[in-house]
Amino acid sequence: MNLRFICWYASLLIFLSNSVYASGGYDNGSSIDKGNIGIDLTWNPFNHWEKGQSYAVISYGITNKLNLHGYYSIPAKGKDNYYIGIFYQFIKYKYLDLATAIGIRNYNPKFEKHLFGPQLLYSIHPLNKISIGGSIVAIRNIKNNYKLIGTTIDIGLILPILKNNKINKGIYSIDFTIGAFKPILWKPDKGLWHPTYSFDFKINV
């Protein structure tokens, strides 16, 4: 595992003071509610997949509908990049959540700067425990008068592995998410879609 990713993740856990939640895929349409922190982790072990990445998605609930959200990504090849934005959930039904967001992606070291917007994020809950979540994101080049580069699409199937009593501290839920991502800045080895996965932990600390 990349040492920078380990140190960054460990430091984050030390400073958590509220309940920790996780979401499948890069992001979806469900708010994490006021005062909660959300974490989703994906690891590309020893950069095994040439076009894979290790990344963490983080959200914080300012209100029940308004979140700060972002990610830090370490690709197997290329530059680290990170995103931070504002997320707003405008629909919350039994079987469907919809949200929008706007934010900026930077590269480290500085290389390009992109505006993510507009965004449509969604969560579909066809069954009690299984969900489908993802996003549709327009990406614009800030340094080129916000010219549209293209639109990415992300979709994931969230499958529960473990459910415990969340009153107790520690891990009370583990989900496995498998999905697909349609990039615009690079081309997958086969077709238009790149497979993705993540393990999602819900923790009371």
Secondary structure, 3 states (H helix, E strand, C coil): CCHHHHHHHHHHHHCCCCCEECCCCCCCCCCCCCCCEEEEEECCHHHCCCCCEEEEEEEEECCCCEEEEEEEEEECCCCEEEEEEEEEEEEECCCEEEEEEEEEEEEECCCCEEEEEEEEEEEECCCCCCEEEEEEEEEEEHHHCCEEEEEEEEEEEEEEEEECCCCCCEEEEEEEEEEEEECCCCCCCCCCCEEEEEEEEEEEC
